[in-house]
Amino acid sequence: MRYFLKLFAFVICILSMLTCSAQIAPGSAIELGAGLGRGIVGKIKDGKKKKSIESSISELEINGSMIKVLRVPENKIISDAKSYIVRIQNQLDNFYELYKNNEHLKIPYYFDDITTLEALDKDWATEYYENELKEYRKYEQKLTQTEKRIKDSTETAKRAEQKRIADSLAFAERVQGYLFVNKEFTLLKNKPSDKGKTIGKVYLGSYLKFLGYNDNTPYVKVGLEDIEGFVNKNDLSDSIDKIEAANADIATYKSRRYYKYEPNYDYIPEQQNVTPAVTSRVTSETKGSSTQKQTYKQSTRYIRGPRGGCYYMSGGSKIYVDRSYCN
């Protein structure tokens, strides 16, 4: 009987909902029936909500992973936070389009619409939205890192190219006007002839400043620091790259104006056009007669160069000798 009264009250309430609520007395059977009716309606509503959510779940590939996403059609959204759900889903759709086009995503650290939705409708499946956002954040981070690596790589390549050009220009300036010894060693002569005296040995890879040549001989005039002489051109190369040497040695020759020189300590320069100079006058007297004798000897003035070389001037030219002459 009591169940019948409750059911009857529920029917009456449904038929005249607006006036029934104002006239039902607290604690009456009719009030109980109305409460039961609302509970049934709520369960029906929740069931429809759950069904609409479950039927709106699909899968998308995002950032290399297949994830489940939620897109409930607007006309099937059953929630007091419907406007927030619509806005969230539209924003996620926008993120997906940007993702497909490999564009950047501006995702806020806190997604306020999801926070509000959770407060208004705790039963809504917001976890699908949050999981999708996580993948978009991973994608954005990956895209940023990739672009940074590309930028760094481009900058590195650009700096390397600039250095290569600078080194190339510096190298071109360094070797301009020089010849290079292309055998174990070559002899530096005081004359452009095989019969010339050996001033010293110049070794493989040494830079020799080209000073001139004579068509009648295979010799060229060269300079090495503050020493000048003649070298057989067949022992020289006009390019470091043509030198027959190990790669490591070639790298050394290219890095600076390299030279290795060994002087001939037995070599004595020929003295030419040296003006005699009086160095002493000795007068001696003997009993009953007196004679005067003058003694002359040749004198050469040796000069030490700014780099330690020793030379004398002859005919307006420097003639280099062993450094011991300047001691």
Solvent accessible surface area in square Angstrom, and as a share of the most:
residue,aa,sasa,rsa
1,M,178,0.80
2,R,179,0.65
3,Y,151,0.58
4,F,123,0.51
5,L,76,0.38
6,K,53,0.22
7,L,81,0.40
8,F,106,0.44
9,A,0,0.00
10,F,44,0.18
11,V,67,0.39
12,I,64,0.32
13,C,4,0.02
14,I,85,0.43
15,L,139,0.69
16,S,48,0.31
17,M,93,0.41
18,L,162,0.81
19,T,76,0.44
20,C,9,0.06
21,S,81,0.52
22,A,90,0.69
23,Q,147,0.65
24,I,32,0.16
25,A,58,0.45
26,P,126,0.79
27,G,64,0.62
28,S,35,0.22
29,A,40,0.31
30,I,68,0.35
31,E,66,0.30
32,L,96,0.48
33,G,0,0.00
34,A,9,0.07
35,G,32,0.31
36,L,83,0.41
37,G,3,0.03
38,R,157,0.57
39,G,37,0.35
40,I,77,0.39
41,V,80,0.46
42,G,28,0.27
43,K,158,0.67
44,I,93,0.47
45,K,90,0.38
46,D,77,0.40
47,G,39,0.38
48,K,121,0.51
49,K,20,0.08
50,K,129,0.55
51,K,149,0.63
52,S,12,0.08
53,I,15,0.08
54,E,102,0.46
55,S,85,0.55
56,S,15,0.10
57,I,51,0.26
58,S,60,0.39
59,E,100,0.45
60,L,44,0.22
61,E,74,0.33
62,I,0,0.00
63,N,38,0.19
64,G,68,0.65
65,S,48,0.31
66,M,118,0.53
67,I,25,0.13
68,K,116,0.49
69,V,2,0.01
70,L,0,0.00
71,R,51,0.19
72,V,2,0.01
73,P,64,0.40
74,E,105,0.47
75,N,131,0.67
76,K,111,0.47
77,I,13,0.07
78,I,45,0.23
79,S,18,0.11
80,D,124,0.64
81,A,1,0.01
82,K,78,0.33
83,S,77,0.50
84,Y,58,0.22
85,I,0,0.00
86,V,32,0.18
87,R,127,0.46
88,I,1,0.00
89,Q,14,0.06
90,N,90,0.46
91,Q,61,0.27
92,L,0,0.00
93,D,64,0.33
94,N,74,0.38
95,F,6,0.02
96,Y,43,0.16
97,E,85,0.38
98,L,43,0.22
99,Y,31,0.12
100,K,106,0.45
101,N,92,0.47
102,N,113,0.58
103,E,78,0.35
104,H,81,0.36
105,L,5,0.03
106,K,189,0.80
107,I,31,0.16
108,P,68,0.43
109,Y,176,0.67
110,Y,161,0.61
111,F,26,0.11
112,D,99,0.51
113,D,29,0.15
114,I,7,0.04
115,T,88,0.51
116,T,45,0.26
117,L,0,0.00
118,E,71,0.32
119,A,87,0.68
120,L,92,0.46
121,D,12,0.06
122,K,177,0.75
123,D,94,0.49
124,W,7,0.03
125,A,14,0.11
126,T,10,0.06
127,E,88,0.39
128,Y,44,0.17
129,Y,0,0.00
130,E,64,0.29
131,N,70,0.36
132,E,0,0.00
133,L,4,0.02
134,K,117,0.49
135,E,21,0.09
136,Y,0,0.00
137,R,85,0.31
138,K,108,0.46
139,Y,15,0.06
140,E,37,0.17
141,Q,109,0.49
142,K,122,0.52
143,L,28,0.14
144,T,68,0.39
145,Q,87,0.39
146,T,45,0.26
147,E,78,0.35
148,K,124,0.53
149,R,148,0.54
150,I,105,0.53
151,K,131,0.56
152,D,65,0.34
153,S,69,0.44
154,T,79,0.46
155,E,66,0.30
156,T,75,0.44
157,A,62,0.48
158,K,111,0.47
159,R,140,0.51
160,A,59,0.45
161,E,77,0.34
162,Q,99,0.44
163,K,132,0.56
164,R,137,0.50
165,I,80,0.41
166,A,55,0.43
167,D,69,0.36
168,S,56,0.36
169,L,121,0.60
170,A,46,0.36
171,F,53,0.22
172,A,56,0.43
173,E,121,0.54
174,R,56,0.20
175,V,30,0.17
176,Q,133,0.59
177,G,40,0.39
178,Y,40,0.15
179,L,33,0.17
180,F,3,0.01
181,V,0,0.00
182,N,47,0.24
183,K,92,0.39
184,E,131,0.59
185,F,67,0.28
186,T,4,0.02
187,L,65,0.33
188,L,1,0.00
189,K,22,0.09
190,N,30,0.16
191,K,93,0.39
192,P,40,0.25
193,S,44,0.28
194,D,106,0.55
195,K,194,0.82
196,G,7,0.06
197,K,103,0.44
198,T,32,0.19
199,I,19,0.10
200,G,1,0.01
201,K,68,0.29
202,V,0,0.00
203,Y,40,0.15
204,L,42,0.21
205,G,0,0.00
206,S,0,0.00
207,Y,7,0.03
208,L,0,0.00
209,K,78,0.33
210,F,82,0.34
211,L,79,0.39
212,G,21,0.20
213,Y,148,0.56
214,N,67,0.34
215,D,126,0.65
216,N,137,0.70
217,T,36,0.21
218,P,56,0.35
219,Y,12,0.04
220,V,10,0.06
221,K,73,0.31
222,V,0,0.00
223,G,9,0.09
224,L,5,0.03
225,E,85,0.38
226,D,23,0.12
227,I,27,0.14
228,E,80,0.36
229,G,3,0.03
230,F,41,0.17
231,V,0,0.00
232,N,35,0.18
233,K,107,0.45
234,N,119,0.61
235,D,26,0.13
236,L,22,0.11
237,S,11,0.07
238,D,97,0.50
239,S,31,0.20
240,I,3,0.02
241,D,97,0.50
242,K,130,0.55
243,I,10,0.05
244,E,150,0.67
245,A,33,0.25
246,A,63,0.49
247,N,133,0.68
248,A,75,0.58
249,D,62,0.32
250,I,23,0.12
251,A,61,0.47
252,T,54,0.32
253,Y,14,0.05
254,K,67,0.28
255,S,71,0.46
256,R,127,0.46
257,R,119,0.43
258,Y,38,0.14
259,Y,91,0.35
260,K,108,0.46
261,Y,44,0.17
262,E,85,0.38
263,P,45,0.29
264,N,52,0.27
265,Y,153,0.58
266,D,125,0.65
267,Y,17,0.06
268,I,107,0.54
269,P,7,0.05
270,E,64,0.29
271,Q,86,0.38
272,Q,94,0.42
273,N,135,0.69
274,V,35,0.20
275,T,108,0.63
276,P,91,0.57
277,A,46,0.36
278,V,90,0.51
279,T,67,0.39
280,S,54,0.35
281,R,168,0.61
282,V,89,0.51
283,T,77,0.45
284,S,56,0.36
285,E,140,0.63
286,T,92,0.54
287,K,209,0.88
288,G,86,0.83
289,S,66,0.43
290,S,80,0.51
291,T,81,0.47
292,Q,151,0.67
293,K,138,0.58
294,Q,92,0.41
295,T,81,0.47
296,Y,113,0.43
297,K,128,0.54
298,Q,118,0.52
299,S,55,0.36
300,T,31,0.18
301,R,186,0.68
302,Y,62,0.24
303,I,43,0.22
304,R,112,0.41
305,G,7,0.07
306,P,140,0.88
307,R,161,0.59
308,G,17,0.16
309,G,4,0.03
310,C,1,0.00
311,Y,22,0.08
312,Y,3,0.01
313,M,95,0.42
314,S,13,0.08
315,G,71,0.68
316,G,70,0.67
317,S,59,0.38
318,K,95,0.40
319,I,52,0.26
320,Y,24,0.09
321,V,15,0.09
322,D,27,0.14
323,R,134,0.49
324,S,63,0.40
325,Y,77,0.29
326,C,30,0.18
327,N,151,0.77
